[in-house]
Every structure is written in C-alpha cells, then in structure tokens.
Amino acid sequence: MSVFQSIILGILQGFAEFLPISSSGHLALAQHLFGLSDVPLLFDVFLHLATLCAVVLFFHKKIAKLFCVFGRMLMHKHPDEEELVQRRYIVGVILATIVTGGIGIIVEKKLGELPIKCICIGFLFTSVLLIISAAMEKRIQNRCTIYAKAPSWWQSLIIGFAQGIGTLPGVSRSGSTISWALLCGVTREVAGEFSFIASIPAILGAFLLELKDLGEMTASIGFASVASGCIAAFACGIIALAWLMKLIRRGKLAWFACYLIPVGILGILFL
C-alpha cells in the first residue's frame, strides 16, 4: 500500500466513521477498487483508533466529567441529582458496551469477511434505518418518557444492540445507533453524544483484540503509510464530527440516504 492510498483510506475513515454512511463498508469498497486484497484488519482498526482520538478531543469535557463521577462512584460518595444523571450515563455506556462486545464476537466468528455485494446491501439497510427514524422520531418521542440528559438502561441496551449490528461492513455504526436511539425516545443531542462516547470502549476493545497482528501489519504496509492514514483520519474526523452534531440537532440524517441508496444499488449491480 502506498502512502497516497493510505491517505485516501484515512480520509474515507475520518468522514465515514461519523457520517452515517459506514466507515468499514467504505474502507472495504476502496480497498477492493485499489486492488488491496491483503490489508490486515489491524490497519482498519488503527484508522478507527485515530477517529477515536477525534471523539475524545471533541467530547473531552463530557468524558472528564464522567471519569470524575466514576471515581466518586468507586469511593461511594453520596451523589446529588446531577451526578445521578451522570451515573446513569456511565451505566448506560457499560451496558451498551457489553451488548456490543457480545454481538461483535459472534459477527467476527460466524460471518468473517463479507463479499462486496453484501456490504452494498448494508448501505441500503442503513439508508432504510435513517429514513424510518426521520419519519417516526417525533411520533415516538411524543409517546415515550424522555430522558433529557442520559438514556435509560433499556435504551442503552437497544443502542448497544444497534452498535453491535453496526460492526457489519456496510451498516453504519453511527447511523444505526443514532437511529435506534431516536426510535426509542432519546433526544437528538443525547443520541448523537451517547453514540460516539459509547464507541470508545468498543473501538479500544477491537484494537486490543487485533493487536496480535501488529508485526504482520507493519511488515506488509509500513510505518509511513500507517501514520499518514491515521493523521488523515483524525483531521477529517474532527471536521465530520462537528458537522454531524449540527445535522443531528436539525434532524437531517435522512439526507445521507440519498447518497447510500444509489451507491448501494450501483455496487450490487456492477461490483
């Protein structure tokens, strides 16, 4: 893999990780078009790790607050009302991570690498989710108990399940989690924020599981390509994340279905 190809993959990862269009699907599609059939999975995980750094930077105040609250939980400090909300948030992240991890392990063991046409079907699946959540969001939230600052335990389980389904190439992790969060009554802002914060332990877990292949990756790709791809992913990730949070607040995620539907159909027909 050349440095140029690595940068292109990094740019794709940076934008597609946060925009609801599936980063893993676009990476697989780009690698197919580039003829890169022997790219170790760990390279993709490194690109995900770079966008994870973008999440940490973007939400650093929220993450710092959660760590402080978690420390107080461990010391059995008596919480006030605001801290109770943050504790519910932390429990929600833990529940979502457990469900995601279980589904991710099953997906990796049972399915393995999927053909390009299946990835394109995943694009169409994501577009359907985005359209349904946009159409049903207001009706469902009018009938649900709204948790303005943190999802409940059952909403967290649903989001964790959606994140697990998002491990399938072609199915957008952010699109899946945010759509399902909206469909079970989570407010837009919390849905977007929780989706990305809950991705932190999931991405770190995937990185640790694939770390055994580090020697193979550096031998087949090279440090310069890995570094350039990660830098591109981080820079583009910051831009994409800031843009997406604005779109979430405005309820405009369904726009991305206009992109995913033709890409999915063309991929099924011609790849």
Secondary structure as a PSIPRED ss2 file (coil, helix, strand):
# PSIPRED VFORMAT (PSIPRED V4.0)

   1 M C   1.000  0.000  0.000
   2 S C   1.000  0.000  0.000
   3 V H   0.000  1.000  0.000
   4 F H   0.000  1.000  0.000
   5 Q H   0.000  1.000  0.000
   6 S H   0.000  1.000  0.000
   7 I H   0.000  1.000  0.000
   8 I H   0.000  1.000  0.000
   9 L H   0.000  1.000  0.000
  10 G H   0.000  1.000  0.000
  11 I H   0.000  1.000  0.000
  12 L H   0.000  1.000  0.000
  13 Q H   0.000  1.000  0.000
  14 G H   0.000  1.000  0.000
  15 F H   0.000  1.000  0.000
  16 A H   0.000  1.000  0.000
  17 E H   0.000  1.000  0.000
  18 F H   0.000  1.000  0.000
  19 L C   1.000  0.000  0.000
  20 P C   1.000  0.000  0.000
  21 I C   1.000  0.000  0.000
  22 S C   1.000  0.000  0.000
  23 S H   0.000  1.000  0.000
  24 S H   0.000  1.000  0.000
  25 G H   0.000  1.000  0.000
  26 H H   0.000  1.000  0.000
  27 L H   0.000  1.000  0.000
  28 A H   0.000  1.000  0.000
  29 L H   0.000  1.000  0.000
  30 A H   0.000  1.000  0.000
  31 Q H   0.000  1.000  0.000
  32 H H   0.000  1.000  0.000
  33 L H   0.000  1.000  0.000
  34 F H   0.000  1.000  0.000
  35 G C   1.000  0.000  0.000
  36 L C   1.000  0.000  0.000
  37 S C   1.000  0.000  0.000
  38 D C   1.000  0.000  0.000
  39 V C   1.000  0.000  0.000
  40 P C   1.000  0.000  0.000
  41 L H   0.000  1.000  0.000
  42 L H   0.000  1.000  0.000
  43 F H   0.000  1.000  0.000
  44 D H   0.000  1.000  0.000
  45 V H   0.000  1.000  0.000
  46 F H   0.000  1.000  0.000
  47 L H   0.000  1.000  0.000
  48 H H   0.000  1.000  0.000
  49 L H   0.000  1.000  0.000
  50 A H   0.000  1.000  0.000
  51 T H   0.000  1.000  0.000
  52 L H   0.000  1.000  0.000
  53 C H   0.000  1.000  0.000
  54 A H   0.000  1.000  0.000
  55 V H   0.000  1.000  0.000
  56 V H   0.000  1.000  0.000
  57 L H   0.000  1.000  0.000
  58 F H   0.000  1.000  0.000
  59 F C   1.000  0.000  0.000
  60 H H   0.000  1.000  0.000
  61 K H   0.000  1.000  0.000
  62 K H   0.000  1.000  0.000
  63 I H   0.000  1.000  0.000
  64 A H   0.000  1.000  0.000
  65 K H   0.000  1.000  0.000
  66 L H   0.000  1.000  0.000
  67 F H   0.000  1.000  0.000
  68 C H   0.000  1.000  0.000
  69 V H   0.000  1.000  0.000
  70 F H   0.000  1.000  0.000
  71 G H   0.000  1.000  0.000
  72 R H   0.000  1.000  0.000
  73 M H   0.000  1.000  0.000
  74 L H   0.000  1.000  0.000
  75 M C   1.000  0.000  0.000
  76 H C   1.000  0.000  0.000
  77 K C   1.000  0.000  0.000
  78 H C   1.000  0.000  0.000
  79 P C   1.000  0.000  0.000
  80 D C   1.000  0.000  0.000
  81 E H   0.000  1.000  0.000
  82 E H   0.000  1.000  0.000
  83 E H   0.000  1.000  0.000
  84 L H   0.000  1.000  0.000
  85 V H   0.000  1.000  0.000
  86 Q H   0.000  1.000  0.000
  87 R H   0.000  1.000  0.000
  88 R H   0.000  1.000  0.000
  89 Y H   0.000  1.000  0.000
  90 I H   0.000  1.000  0.000
  91 V H   0.000  1.000  0.000
  92 G H   0.000  1.000  0.000
  93 V H   0.000  1.000  0.000
  94 I H   0.000  1.000  0.000
  95 L H   0.000  1.000  0.000
  96 A H   0.000  1.000  0.000
  97 T H   0.000  1.000  0.000
  98 I H   0.000  1.000  0.000
  99 V H   0.000  1.000  0.000
 100 T H   0.000  1.000  0.000
 101 G H   0.000  1.000  0.000
 102 G H   0.000  1.000  0.000
 103 I H   0.000  1.000  0.000
 104 G H   0.000  1.000  0.000
 105 I H   0.000  1.000  0.000
 106 I H   0.000  1.000  0.000
 107 V H   0.000  1.000  0.000
 108 E H   0.000  1.000  0.000
 109 K H   0.000  1.000  0.000
 110 K H   0.000  1.000  0.000
 111 L C   1.000  0.000  0.000
 112 G C   1.000  0.000  0.000
 113 E C   1.000  0.000  0.000
 114 L C   1.000  0.000  0.000
 115 P C   1.000  0.000  0.000
 116 I H   0.000  1.000  0.000
 117 K H   0.000  1.000  0.000
 118 C H   0.000  1.000  0.000
 119 I H   0.000  1.000  0.000
 120 C H   0.000  1.000  0.000
 121 I H   0.000  1.000  0.000
 122 G H   0.000  1.000  0.000
 123 F H   0.000  1.000  0.000
 124 L H   0.000  1.000  0.000
 125 F H   0.000  1.000  0.000
 126 T H   0.000  1.000  0.000
 127 S H   0.000  1.000  0.000
 128 V H   0.000  1.000  0.000
 129 L H   0.000  1.000  0.000
 130 L H   0.000  1.000  0.000
 131 I H   0.000  1.000  0.000
 132 I H   0.000  1.000  0.000
 133 S H   0.000  1.000  0.000
 134 A H   0.000  1.000  0.000
 135 A H   0.000  1.000  0.000
 136 M H   0.000  1.000  0.000
 137 E H   0.000  1.000  0.000
 138 K H   0.000  1.000  0.000
 139 R H   0.000  1.000  0.000
 140 I H   0.000  1.000  0.000
 141 Q H   0.000  1.000  0.000
 142 N H   0.000  1.000  0.000
 143 R H   0.000  1.000  0.000
 144 C C   1.000  0.000  0.000
 145 T C   1.000  0.000  0.000
 146 I C   1.000  0.000  0.000
 147 Y C   1.000  0.000  0.000
 148 A C   1.000  0.000  0.000
 149 K C   1.000  0.000  0.000
 150 A C   1.000  0.000  0.000
 151 P C   1.000  0.000  0.000
 152 S C   1.000  0.000  0.000
 153 W H   0.000  1.000  0.000
 154 W H   0.000  1.000  0.000
 155 Q H   0.000  1.000  0.000
 156 S H   0.000  1.000  0.000
 157 L H   0.000  1.000  0.000
 158 I H   0.000  1.000  0.000
 159 I H   0.000  1.000  0.000
 160 G H   0.000  1.000  0.000
 161 F H   0.000  1.000  0.000
 162 A H   0.000  1.000  0.000
 163 Q H   0.000  1.000  0.000
 164 G H   0.000  1.000  0.000
 165 I H   0.000  1.000  0.000
 166 G C   1.000  0.000  0.000
 167 T C   1.000  0.000  0.000
 168 L C   1.000  0.000  0.000
 169 P C   1.000  0.000  0.000
 170 G C   1.000  0.000  0.000
 171 V C   1.000  0.000  0.000
 172 S C   1.000  0.000  0.000
 173 R H   0.000  1.000  0.000
 174 S H   0.000  1.000  0.000
 175 G H   0.000  1.000  0.000
 176 S H   0.000  1.000  0.000
 177 T H   0.000  1.000  0.000
 178 I H   0.000  1.000  0.000
 179 S H   0.000  1.000  0.000
 180 W H   0.000  1.000  0.000
 181 A H   0.000  1.000  0.000
 182 L H   0.000  1.000  0.000
 183 L H   0.000  1.000  0.000
 184 C C   1.000  0.000  0.000
 185 G C   1.000  0.000  0.000
 186 V C   1.000  0.000  0.000
 187 T C   1.000  0.000  0.000
 188 R H   0.000  1.000  0.000
 189 E H   0.000  1.000  0.000
 190 V H   0.000  1.000  0.000
 191 A H   0.000  1.000  0.000
 192 G H   0.000  1.000  0.000
 193 E H   0.000  1.000  0.000
 194 F H   0.000  1.000  0.000
 195 S H   0.000  1.000  0.000
 196 F H   0.000  1.000  0.000
 197 I H   0.000  1.000  0.000
 198 A C   1.000  0.000  0.000
 199 S H   0.000  1.000  0.000
 200 I H   0.000  1.000  0.000
 201 P H   0.000  1.000  0.000
 202 A H   0.000  1.000  0.000
 203 I H   0.000  1.000  0.000
 204 L H   0.000  1.000  0.000
 205 G H   0.000  1.000  0.000
 206 A H   0.000  1.000  0.000
 207 F H   0.000  1.000  0.000
 208 L H   0.000  1.000  0.000
 209 L H   0.000  1.000  0.000
 210 E H   0.000  1.000  0.000
 211 L H   0.000  1.000  0.000
 212 K H   0.000  1.000  0.000
 213 D H   0.000  1.000  0.000
 214 L H   0.000  1.000  0.000
 215 G H   0.000  1.000  0.000
 216 E H   0.000  1.000  0.000
 217 M H   0.000  1.000  0.000
 218 T H   0.000  1.000  0.000
 219 A H   0.000  1.000  0.000
 220 S H   0.000  1.000  0.000
 221 I C   1.000  0.000  0.000
 222 G C   1.000  0.000  0.000
 223 F H   0.000  1.000  0.000
 224 A H   0.000  1.000  0.000
 225 S H   0.000  1.000  0.000
 226 V H   0.000  1.000  0.000
 227 A H   0.000  1.000  0.000
 228 S H   0.000  1.000  0.000
 229 G H   0.000  1.000  0.000
 230 C H   0.000  1.000  0.000
 231 I H   0.000  1.000  0.000
 232 A H   0.000  1.000  0.000
 233 A H   0.000  1.000  0.000
 234 F H   0.000  1.000  0.000
 235 A H   0.000  1.000  0.000
 236 C H   0.000  1.000  0.000
 237 G H   0.000  1.000  0.000
 238 I H   0.000  1.000  0.000
 239 I H   0.000  1.000  0.000
 240 A H   0.000  1.000  0.000
 241 L H   0.000  1.000  0.000
 242 A H   0.000  1.000  0.000
 243 W H   0.000  1.000  0.000
 244 L H   0.000  1.000  0.000
 245 M H   0.000  1.000  0.000
 246 K H   0.000  1.000  0.000
 247 L H   0.000  1.000  0.000
 248 I H   0.000  1.000  0.000
 249 R H   0.000  1.000  0.000
 250 R H   0.000  1.000  0.000
 251 G C   1.000  0.000  0.000
 252 K C   1.000  0.000  0.000
 253 L H   0.000  1.000  0.000
 254 A H   0.000  1.000  0.000
 255 W H   0.000  1.000  0.000
 256 F H   0.000  1.000  0.000
 257 A H   0.000  1.000  0.000
 258 C H   0.000  1.000  0.000
 259 Y H   0.000  1.000  0.000
 260 L H   0.000  1.000  0.000
 261 I H   0.000  1.000  0.000
 262 P H   0.000  1.000  0.000
 263 V H   0.000  1.000  0.000
 264 G H   0.000  1.000  0.000
 265 I H   0.000  1.000  0.000
 266 L H   0.000  1.000  0.000
 267 G H   0.000  1.000  0.000
 268 I H   0.000  1.000  0.000
 269 L H   0.000  1.000  0.000
 270 F H   0.000  1.000  0.000
 271 L C   1.000  0.000  0.000
